Amino acid sequence: MKKYEVYESNAGQLILVVYGDNGKPEYIHSGYEYMPGQLSQDLKLLQEGADPAEDWENNMVDEVNVEDVEDLEDMNLVADNDGVYTEKMGIAAQIEFEEV
């Protein structure tokens, strides 16, 4: 399974970043806060071996740049391959991960 991170901004934006085998970001997608359940579905597909760069539409593979990912460091990491971090979640992530 590919390494991934889910971030939530202070404005409630949910962002998924998926990393390639080389450790560099190869997929970034935002807007999950408008589609409750889609992020959870995408994470399940990742666990099943999906490759967003190859398998998913509307990806941003060619558009990912280091600055975009570095900007995420100012946001709350709410999930990654190691787990879900409820103590860092705002409302959008709580709704997505059904913690409300």
C-alpha distances in whole Angstrom, upper triangle without the diagonal:
4,7,9,13,15,19,22,25,29,29,27,24,21,18,15,13,10,10,10,10,13,13,15,14,14,14,16,18,20,23,21,24,26,24,23,20,18,16,15,15,12,10,10,10,6,6,7,5,8,9,11,13,14,14,15,19,20,18,19,18,21,22,20,22,22,25,23,20,23,25,22,23,26,24,23,19,19,15,12,9,12,14,16,20,22,25,24,24,27,28,25,22,24,25,21,20,23,25,28
4,6,10,13,16,20,23,26,27,25,22,19,16,12,10,7,6,7,7,11,10,11,11,10,11,13,15,18,21,19,22,24,22,22,20,18,15,15,15,12,10,12,11,7,8,10,8,8,8,9,11,13,13,14,17,18,15,16,14,18,19,16,18,18,21,19,16,19,21,19,20,23,21,20,17,17,14,10,8,12,14,16,19,22,24,23,23,25,26,24,21,23,24,21,20,24,25,28
4,7,11,14,17,20,24,25,23,20,17,14,11,9,6,5,7,8,10,8,10,9,10,11,12,14,17,20,18,21,24,22,22,20,18,15,15,16,13,11,13,13,9,10,13,11,12,11,12,13,15,16,16,19,19,16,16,15,18,19,16,17,16,19,17,14,16,18,16,16,20,18,17,14,14,11,8,6,10,12,14,16,19,21,20,20,23,24,22,19,22,23,20,19,22,23,26
4,7,10,14,17,20,21,19,17,13,10,7,6,4,6,9,11,13,10,11,9,10,9,10,11,13,16,15,17,20,19,19,17,15,12,13,14,11,9,12,12,9,10,13,12,12,11,11,13,16,16,15,18,17,14,15,14,17,17,14,16,15,17,15,12,15,16,13,14,17,15,14,11,11,8,5,6,10,11,12,14,17,19,17,17,19,21,18,16,18,20,16,16,20,20,23
4,7,10,13,16,18,16,14,10,8,6,5,7,9,12,14,15,12,12,10,12,11,10,11,12,15,13,15,18,18,17,16,15,11,12,15,12,10,13,14,11,13,16,16,15,15,13,15,18,18,17,19,18,15,15,15,18,17,14,16,15,16,13,10,13,13,10,11,13,11,10,7,8,6,4,7,9,10,10,11,14,16,13,13,16,18,16,13,16,17,14,14,18,18,21
4,7,10,14,15,12,10,7,6,5,6,9,12,15,18,19,16,15,13,14,12,10,10,10,12,10,12,15,15,14,14,13,9,11,13,11,10,13,15,13,14,17,17,16,16,14,17,20,19,17,19,17,15,15,16,19,18,15,17,16,17,14,11,13,13,10,11,13,10,8,6,6,5,6,10,11,10,9,10,12,14,11,11,12,14,12,9,12,14,11,11,15,15,18
4,7,10,11,9,8,6,5,7,8,12,14,18,20,21,17,17,14,16,14,11,11,9,11,11,11,15,15,15,15,15,11,13,16,14,13,17,18,16,18,21,21,20,19,17,19,22,22,20,21,19,17,16,18,20,18,15,16,15,15,12,10,12,11,7,9,9,6,5,5,6,7,9,13,14,13,11,10,12,13,10,9,10,13,11,9,12,14,12,13,16,16,18
4,7,8,6,5,5,6,9,12,15,18,21,24,25,21,20,17,19,16,13,12,10,10,10,9,13,14,14,15,15,12,14,17,16,15,19,20,19,21,24,24,23,22,20,22,25,24,22,22,20,19,18,20,23,20,18,19,18,17,14,13,14,12,9,10,10,6,5,7,7,9,12,16,17,15,12,11,11,12,9,7,7,9,8,7,10,12,11,12,15,14,16
4,5,5,5,7,8,12,14,17,20,23,26,26,23,21,19,20,18,14,13,11,11,12,11,14,16,16,18,18,15,18,20,19,19,22,24,22,24,27,27,26,25,22,24,27,27,24,24,21,20,19,21,23,20,18,18,18,16,13,13,13,10,8,10,8,5,6,9,10,13,15,19,20,18,16,14,14,14,11,10,8,11,9,10,13,14,14,16,18,17,18
4,5,7,10,12,15,17,21,23,27,30,30,26,25,22,24,22,18,17,14,14,14,12,15,18,18,20,20,18,20,23,22,22,25,27,26,27,30,31,29,29,26,27,31,30,27,27,24,23,22,25,26,23,21,22,21,19,16,16,16,13,11,12,9,7,8,11,12,15,18,22,22,20,17,15,15,14,11,10,8,10,10,11,13,15,15,17,19,17,17
4,6,9,12,15,18,22,24,28,31,31,28,26,23,24,22,18,16,12,11,13,10,13,16,16,19,19,17,20,22,22,22,25,26,26,28,30,31,29,28,25,27,30,29,26,25,23,22,21,24,26,23,21,22,22,19,17,17,18,14,13,15,12,10,11,14,14,17,20,24,24,22,19,18,17,17,14,12,9,10,9,11,14,14,15,17,19,18,17
4,6,10,13,16,19,22,26,29,30,26,25,22,23,20,16,14,11,9,10,7,10,13,12,15,15,14,16,19,18,19,22,23,23,25,27,28,26,26,23,25,28,27,24,23,21,20,20,23,25,22,21,22,22,20,17,17,18,15,13,15,13,10,10,12,12,14,17,21,22,19,16,15,14,15,12,9,7,7,5,8,10,11,11,13,15,15,14
4,6,10,13,17,20,23,26,27,24,22,19,20,16,13,11,7,6,7,6,9,11,12,14,14,12,15,17,16,17,20,21,20,23,25,25,23,23,20,21,24,24,20,20,17,17,17,19,21,19,17,19,19,18,14,14,16,13,11,14,13,10,10,12,12,14,16,20,21,19,16,16,16,17,14,11,10,10,7,9,12,12,11,14,16,17,17
4,7,10,13,17,20,23,24,21,20,16,17,14,11,9,6,6,5,6,9,10,10,12,11,8,11,14,13,13,16,17,17,19,21,22,20,20,17,19,22,21,18,18,16,15,15,18,20,18,16,18,18,17,14,13,15,14,11,13,13,10,10,10,9,11,13,16,18,16,14,14,14,16,13,10,10,10,7,7,11,11,9,11,14,15,16
4,7,10,13,17,20,21,18,16,13,13,10,7,6,4,7,7,9,11,12,13,13,12,9,12,14,12,12,16,16,15,17,20,20,18,17,14,16,19,18,15,16,14,12,12,14,17,15,13,14,15,15,11,10,13,12,9,12,13,10,10,10,10,10,12,15,17,16,14,15,16,17,14,13,13,14,11,10,14,14,12,14,17,18,19
4,7,10,13,17,18,15,14,10,11,8,6,5,6,9,8,11,14,13,14,13,11,8,11,12,9,9,13,13,11,14,16,16,14,13,11,13,16,15,13,14,13,11,11,12,15,14,12,14,14,15,12,10,13,13,10,13,15,12,12,10,10,9,9,12,15,14,13,15,16,18,16,14,15,17,13,12,15,16,13,14,17,18,21
4,7,10,13,14,11,10,7,8,6,4,7,9,12,12,15,17,17,17,17,14,11,14,15,11,11,14,14,11,14,17,15,14,12,10,11,15,15,13,15,14,11,10,10,13,12,9,11,11,13,10,8,11,12,9,12,14,13,13,11,12,11,9,11,14,15,15,16,18,20,17,17,18,20,17,15,18,19,16,17,21,22,24
4,7,10,11,9,9,6,6,5,6,9,12,15,14,18,20,19,19,18,15,12,14,14,11,10,13,12,9,12,14,12,11,9,8,9,12,13,12,14,14,11,11,10,13,13,10,13,13,15,13,10,14,15,13,15,18,16,16,13,14,12,10,10,14,15,16,18,20,22,20,19,21,23,20,18,21,21,18,18,22,23,26
4,7,8,6,5,4,5,7,9,12,15,19,18,21,23,22,23,22,19,16,17,18,14,13,16,15,11,13,16,13,12,10,10,10,13,14,14,17,17,13,12,10,13,14,11,12,12,15,13,11,13,16,14,15,18,18,18,15,16,14,11,11,14,16,18,19,23,24,22,22,24,26,23,21,24,25,21,21,25,26,29
4,5,5,6,6,6,8,11,15,18,21,21,24,26,25,26,24,21,19,20,20,16,15,17,16,12,14,16,13,12,9,10,9,11,14,15,17,17,14,13,11,13,14,12,13,13,17,16,14,16,19,17,18,22,21,22,19,20,17,14,14,17,19,21,23,26,28,25,26,28,29,27,24,27,28,25,25,28,29,32
4,5,8,9,9,12,15,18,22,25,24,27,29,28,29,27,24,21,22,22,19,17,19,17,14,15,16,13,13,11,13,12,14,16,18,20,21,17,17,14,16,18,15,16,16,20,19,16,19,22,20,21,24,24,24,21,22,19,16,14,17,20,22,24,27,29,27,28,30,32,29,27,30,31,27,27,30,31,35
4,6,9,10,13,16,19,22,26,26,29,31,30,30,29,26,24,25,25,21,20,22,20,17,18,20,17,17,14,15,14,16,19,20,22,22,18,17,14,16,17,14,15,14,17,18,15,17,20,19,20,23,24,24,21,23,21,17,16,19,22,24,25,29,30,28,29,31,33,30,28,31,32,29,29,33,33,36
4,7,9,12,14,17,20,23,23,26,28,28,28,27,24,21,22,23,20,18,21,20,16,17,19,17,17,14,15,14,17,19,19,22,21,18,16,14,16,16,13,13,12,15,15,12,14,17,16,16,20,20,20,17,19,17,14,14,16,19,21,22,25,26,24,25,27,30,27,25,28,29,26,26,30,30,33
4,6,9,11,15,18,21,22,25,27,26,27,26,24,21,22,23,19,18,21,20,17,19,21,18,17,14,14,12,16,18,18,20,19,15,13,11,12,13,9,9,8,12,12,10,12,15,14,15,18,19,20,17,20,18,15,16,18,20,22,23,26,27,24,25,27,29,26,24,28,29,26,26,30,30,33
4,6,7,11,14,18,18,21,23,23,24,23,20,17,20,20,16,16,19,18,15,17,19,17,15,12,11,10,14,16,15,17,16,12,10,8,10,10,7,8,8,11,10,8,11,13,12,14,17,17,18,15,17,16,14,15,18,19,20,21,24,25,22,23,24,26,23,21,25,26,23,23,27,28,30
4,7,10,14,17,18,21,23,22,23,22,19,17,19,19,15,15,18,16,13,17,18,15,13,10,8,7,10,12,12,14,13,9,8,5,8,9,7,9,10,13,12,11,14,16,15,17,20,19,20,18,19,18,15,16,19,21,22,23,26,28,25,24,26,27,24,23,26,26,23,24,28,29,31
4,7,10,14,14,18,19,18,20,19,16,14,16,16,12,13,16,14,12,15,17,15,12,9,7,6,10,11,10,11,10,6,6,5,8,9,7,10,12,14,11,10,14,15,14,16,19,18,18,16,18,16,14,15,19,20,20,22,24,26,23,22,23,24,21,20,23,23,20,21,25,26,28
4,7,11,11,14,16,16,17,17,14,12,15,15,12,13,16,15,13,17,19,17,14,12,9,9,13,14,11,12,10,7,6,7,10,9,7,10,11,12,9,8,12,12,11,14,16,15,16,14,15,14,14,16,19,19,18,20,22,23,20,19,20,21,18,17,20,21,18,19,23,24,26
4,7,8,11,12,12,14,14,11,10,13,14,11,12,15,15,14,17,19,18,15,13,10,11,14,14,11,11,8,7,7,9,12,11,10,13,14,15,11,11,15,14,12,16,17,15,16,15,15,15,15,17,20,19,18,20,21,23,20,18,18,19,15,15,18,18,15,17,20,22,24
4,6,8,9,10,12,13,11,10,13,14,12,14,17,17,16,19,21,21,18,17,14,15,18,17,14,13,11,10,10,13,15,13,12,14,16,15,11,12,15,13,11,15,15,13,14,14,14,14,15,18,21,20,18,19,19,21,18,16,16,16,12,13,16,16,13,16,19,20,21
4,5,6,7,10,12,10,9,13,14,13,15,18,18,18,21,22,22,20,19,16,18,20,19,15,14,12,12,13,16,18,16,16,18,19,19,15,15,18,16,14,18,18,15,15,16,15,16,18,20,23,21,19,20,20,21,19,16,15,14,11,12,15,14,12,15,17,19,20
4,5,5,7,8,7,6,9,11,10,12,15,15,16,18,20,20,18,18,15,17,20,18,15,14,13,13,14,17,20,18,17,20,21,21,17,17,20,18,15,18,18,15,15,15,13,14,15,18,20,18,16,17,17,19,17,14,13,13,9,9,12,11,9,12,14,16,17
4,6,6,9,9,9,11,13,13,14,17,18,19,21,23,24,21,22,19,21,23,22,18,18,16,16,17,20,23,21,20,22,23,22,18,18,21,18,16,19,18,15,14,15,13,15,17,20,22,19,16,17,16,18,16,13,11,10,6,8,10,9,8,11,13,14,14
4,6,9,9,10,13,14,14,16,18,19,20,23,24,25,22,23,20,22,24,22,18,17,15,16,18,21,23,21,21,24,25,24,20,21,23,21,19,22,21,18,18,19,17,18,20,23,25,23,20,21,20,22,20,16,14,12,9,11,13,11,10,14,15,17,17
4,6,6,8,10,11,11,14,15,16,18,20,21,22,20,21,18,20,22,19,16,15,14,16,18,21,23,22,22,25,26,26,22,22,25,23,20,23,23,20,19,19,17,17,19,21,24,21,19,20,20,22,20,17,16,14,10,12,13,11,9,12,14,16,16
4,6,7,8,10,11,13,14,16,17,19,20,22,20,21,19,22,23,21,18,18,17,18,20,23,26,24,24,26,27,27,23,23,25,24,21,23,23,20,18,18,15,16,18,20,22,19,16,18,17,20,18,15,14,12,8,9,10,7,6,9,10,13,13
4,6,5,6,9,10,11,13,14,16,17,19,17,19,17,20,22,19,16,17,17,18,20,22,26,25,24,27,28,28,24,23,26,25,22,24,24,21,19,18,15,15,17,18,20,17,15,17,17,20,19,16,16,14,11,10,11,9,6,8,9,13,14
4,5,5,6,9,10,10,12,14,15,17,14,16,14,17,18,15,13,13,13,14,17,19,22,21,21,24,25,25,22,21,24,23,20,23,24,20,19,18,16,15,16,17,20,18,16,18,18,22,20,17,17,16,12,12,14,12,8,11,13,16,17
4,5,5,6,9,10,10,12,14,15,14,15,13,16,18,15,13,14,14,13,16,17,21,20,19,21,22,23,19,18,21,20,17,19,21,17,16,14,12,11,12,14,16,14,13,15,16,19,17,14,15,14,11,10,12,11,7,9,12,14,16
4,5,5,6,9,10,11,13,14,13,15,14,18,19,17,15,17,17,16,19,20,24,23,22,24,25,26,22,21,23,23,20,21,23,19,17,15,12,11,12,13,15,13,11,14,15,18,17,15,16,15,12,10,12,11,7,7,10,13,15
4,5,5,6,9,10,11,13,11,14,13,16,17,14,12,14,15,15,18,19,23,23,22,25,26,27,24,22,25,25,22,24,25,22,21,18,16,14,14,15,17,16,15,18,18,22,21,18,20,19,15,14,15,14,10,11,13,16,18
4,5,5,6,9,10,11,9,10,9,13,14,11,9,12,13,12,15,16,19,20,18,21,22,24,21,19,22,22,19,22,23,20,19,17,15,13,13,13,16,15,15,18,19,22,21,19,20,19,16,14,17,15,12,13,15,18,21
4,5,5,6,9,10,9,11,10,14,15,13,12,15,16,14,17,17,21,21,19,22,22,24,21,18,22,22,18,20,22,19,18,15,13,10,9,9,12,11,12,15,16,20,18,17,19,19,16,13,15,15,11,11,14,17,20
4,5,5,6,9,9,12,12,16,16,14,13,16,18,17,19,20,23,24,22,25,26,27,24,22,25,26,22,24,26,23,21,18,16,13,12,11,14,13,13,17,18,22,21,19,21,21,18,16,17,17,13,12,15,18,21
4,5,5,6,5,9,9,13,13,10,10,14,16,15,17,17,21,22,21,24,25,27,24,22,25,26,23,25,27,24,23,20,18,15,14,13,16,16,16,20,22,25,24,22,24,24,21,18,20,19,16,16,18,21,24
4,5,5,5,7,8,11,12,10,11,14,16,14,16,16,19,20,18,21,22,24,21,19,22,23,20,22,25,22,21,18,17,13,11,10,13,14,15,18,21,24,22,21,23,24,21,18,20,20,16,16,19,21,24
4,5,7,10,12,15,15,14,14,18,20,18,20,19,23,24,22,24,25,27,24,22,25,26,23,24,26,24,22,19,17,13,11,9,12,12,14,18,20,23,23,22,24,24,22,19,21,21,17,16,19,21,24
4,6,9,12,15,14,12,14,17,20,18,21,20,24,25,23,26,27,29,27,24,27,29,26,27,30,27,25,22,21,17,15,13,16,16,18,22,23,27,26,25,27,27,25,22,23,23,19,18,21,24,27
4,6,9,12,11,10,12,16,18,16,19,17,21,23,21,24,24,27,25,23,26,27,25,26,29,27,26,22,21,18,15,13,16,17,19,23,25,28,27,26,28,29,26,23,25,25,21,21,24,26,29
4,6,9,8,7,8,12,15,13,16,14,18,20,19,22,23,25,23,21,25,26,23,25,28,26,25,22,21,18,16,14,18,19,20,23,25,28,27,26,27,28,24,22,24,24,20,20,23,26,29
4,6,5,6,7,11,13,11,13,11,15,17,15,19,20,23,20,19,22,24,22,24,27,25,24,21,21,18,16,15,19,20,21,24,26,29,27,26,28,28,25,23,26,25,22,22,25,28,30
4,5,5,5,8,9,7,9,9,12,14,13,16,18,20,18,17,20,21,19,22,24,22,22,20,20,17,16,15,19,20,20,23,25,28,26,24,26,26,23,21,24,23,20,21,24,26,29
4,6,6,9,10,7,8,6,9,11,11,14,17,19,17,16,20,21,20,22,25,24,24,22,22,20,18,18,22,23,23,26,28,30,28,27,28,29,25,24,27,26,23,24,27,29,32
4,6,8,11,9,11,9,12,14,15,18,20,23,21,20,24,25,23,26,29,27,27,25,25,23,21,20,24,25,26,28,31,33,31,30,31,31,28,26,29,28,25,26,29,31,34
4,7,10,9,12,11,14,16,17,20,22,25,22,21,25,26,24,27,29,27,27,25,24,22,20,20,23,24,24,27,29,32,30,29,30,29,26,25,27,26,23,24,27,29,32
4,7,6,10,10,13,15,15,19,21,23,20,20,23,24,22,25,27,25,25,23,22,20,19,19,23,23,23,26,27,30,28,26,27,27,23,22,25,24,20,22,24,27,29
4,5,9,10,13,14,15,19,21,23,20,20,24,24,22,26,27,25,26,24,24,22,22,22,26,26,25,28,29,32,29,27,27,27,23,23,26,24,21,23,26,29,30
4,7,9,11,11,13,16,19,20,17,18,22,21,20,23,25,23,24,23,23,22,21,23,26,26,25,27,28,30,28,26,26,25,21,21,25,23,20,23,25,28,29
4,6,8,9,10,13,16,17,14,15,19,19,17,21,23,21,22,20,21,20,19,20,23,24,23,25,27,29,26,24,25,25,21,21,24,23,20,22,25,27,29
4,6,5,6,10,13,14,11,12,16,16,15,19,21,20,21,20,21,20,19,21,24,24,24,25,27,29,26,25,25,25,22,22,25,25,22,24,27,29,30
4,5,6,9,12,14,12,12,16,17,17,19,22,21,22,21,22,21,19,20,23,24,25,26,28,30,27,26,27,28,25,24,27,27,24,25,29,30,33
4,6,8,12,14,12,14,17,18,18,21,23,23,25,23,25,24,22,23,27,28,28,29,32,33,30,29,30,31,27,27,30,30,27,29,32,34,36
4,6,10,11,9,11,14,15,15,18,20,20,22,21,23,23,22,23,26,27,27,28,30,31,28,27,27,28,25,25,28,28,26,27,31,32,34
4,7,9,7,8,11,12,12,15,17,17,19,18,20,20,19,20,23,24,24,25,27,28,25,24,25,26,23,23,26,27,24,26,29,30,32
4,5,6,7,9,10,12,14,16,17,19,19,21,21,20,22,24,25,25,26,28,29,25,25,26,28,25,24,28,29,26,28,31,32,34
4,5,5,6,9,10,11,14,15,18,17,20,20,19,20,23,24,24,24,27,27,24,24,25,27,25,24,28,29,26,27,31,31,33
4,5,5,6,9,10,12,14,17,17,20,21,20,22,24,25,25,24,26,26,23,23,24,26,24,23,27,28,26,27,31,31,32
4,6,5,7,10,11,12,15,15,17,18,18,20,22,23,22,22,24,24,21,21,21,23,21,20,24,25,23,24,28,28,29
4,5,5,7,10,10,13,12,15,15,14,17,19,20,19,19,22,22,18,19,20,22,20,19,22,24,21,22,26,26,28
4,5,6,8,10,13,12,16,17,16,19,20,21,21,20,22,22,18,20,20,23,21,20,24,25,24,24,28,27,29
4,5,6,8,11,12,15,17,17,20,21,22,21,20,21,21,17,18,18,21,19,19,22,24,22,23,26,26,27
4,5,5,8,8,12,13,14,17,18,18,17,16,18,18,14,15,15,18,16,15,19,20,19,20,23,22,24
4,5,8,8,12,13,14,17,17,18,17,15,17,17,13,15,16,19,18,17,20,22,21,21,24,23,25
4,7,9,12,15,16,19,20,19,18,16,17,16,12,14,14,18,17,16,19,21,21,21,24,23,24
4,6,9,12,14,17,18,17,15,13,14,13,10,10,11,14,13,12,15,18,17,17,20,19,20
4,6,9,11,15,15,14,11,9,10,10,6,7,9,12,12,10,13,15,15,15,17,16,17
4,6,8,11,11,10,9,7,10,10,7,8,11,14,13,10,13,15,14,13,17,16,18
4,7,11,11,8,6,5,7,8,6,6,9,11,11,7,9,12,11,10,13,12,14
4,7,8,6,4,6,9,11,9,9,12,14,13,9,11,14,11,10,13,13,16
4,5,6,7,9,12,14,12,13,16,18,16,13,15,17,14,13,16,16,20
4,6,8,11,14,17,16,16,19,21,19,16,18,19,16,15,18,18,22
4,7,9,13,15,15,16,19,21,20,16,18,20,17,15,18,18,21
4,7,9,12,12,13,16,18,17,13,14,16,14,11,14,14,18
4,6,9,9,9,13,14,14,10,10,13,11,8,11,11,14
4,6,6,7,11,13,13,10,10,13,12,10,12,11,14
4,5,5,9,10,11,8,7,11,11,9,10,8,10
4,6,9,11,13,11,10,14,14,12,13,10,12
4,7,10,11,9,10,13,13,12,14,12,13
4,7,8,6,6,10,10,9,11,9,10
4,6,6,6,9,10,11,12,10,10
4,6,5,6,9,10,10,9,8
4,5,5,6,9,10,10,10
4,5,5,6,8,8,9
4,5,5,5,5,6
4,6,5,6,6
4,5,8,9
4,6,8
4,6
4
